[in-house]
Structure formats: structure tokens, C-alpha cells
């Protein structure tokens, strides 16, 4: 049987992963606990790390563009 549930959890204030690979998220209004095996925990970590790297790259590109535009404006003046 396949079970699917969407839980809207906002404002994560604390994250904990215990010895039994229970991922615990303290969120506004309560706590979300996800029991995982090691391979699932690693898969989640890989996806999250990739997303963070993607966001960091996007921010760095935006900052570089803004700096280039500023330098161009200063050179025009």
C-alpha cells in the first residue's frame, strides 16, 4: 500500500536527527517526525545539499550581475 500525505509545516525552528534516524522538525504549531532508513536519510541529504548549492550559485550570479551593472554605471558617469 502506498501512502502519501502533504503536510504544510512553516517556520522550522529546530531540526534533530536521533540515533534511530528519526528526523524531527520543530515547526510552528508542533513537531513533524519522519522515521527513515539510512539510504533514505542519505538521499534526502543529497537533495537538500544540491538545492542549497543551486540557491548559492543563483545568489552569487545575481550579486555578480548587480556588481557589474553598478560598475558599468560608475564608468558611464
SVG drawing of the C-alpha trace seen along z (x, -y; Angstrom):
<svg xmlns="http://www.w3.org/2000/svg" viewBox="-2 -61 37 63">
<polyline fill="none" stroke="black" stroke-width="0.4" points="0.0,0.0 1.3,-3.4 0.6,-6.2 1.0,-9.9 0.4,-12.9 1.3,-16.6 2.0,-18.4 2.4,-22.1 4.9,-22.9 6.1,-26.5 8.9,-28.2 11.1,-25.3 12.7,-26.4 14.7,-23.2 16.0,-20.1 17.2,-17.0 18.2,-13.6 18.5,-10.9 20.3,-7.6 17.3,-5.7 17.3,-8.0 14.1,-9.8 14.2,-13.2 12.4,-15.6 11.4,-19.1 10.0,-21.5 7.6,-23.8 5.1,-26.4 2.3,-24.6 4.0,-21.3 6.5,-18.7 7.0,-16.6 8.8,-13.2 9.9,-11.2 11.3,-7.7 13.9,-6.9 16.3,-4.2 20.0,-5.2 19.6,-5.2 16.6,-7.4 18.3,-9.8 21.3,-10.0 19.0,-10.6 17.3,-13.5 20.6,-14.9 21.9,-14.8 18.7,-16.5 18.9,-19.2 22.6,-19.8 22.1,-20.1 19.3,-22.6 21.4,-24.7 24.3,-24.7 21.9,-25.7 20.5,-28.6 24.0,-29.7 25.0,-29.7 21.9,-31.7 22.6,-34.3 26.3,-34.6 25.3,-35.1 22.7,-37.8 25.3,-39.6 27.9,-39.5 25.3,-40.9 24.4,-43.7 28.1,-44.5 28.7,-44.6 25.8,-46.9 27.0,-49.2 30.5,-49.2 29.1,-50.0 27.0,-52.9 30.0,-54.3 32.1,-54.1 29.4,-55.9 29.4,-58.8"/>
</svg>
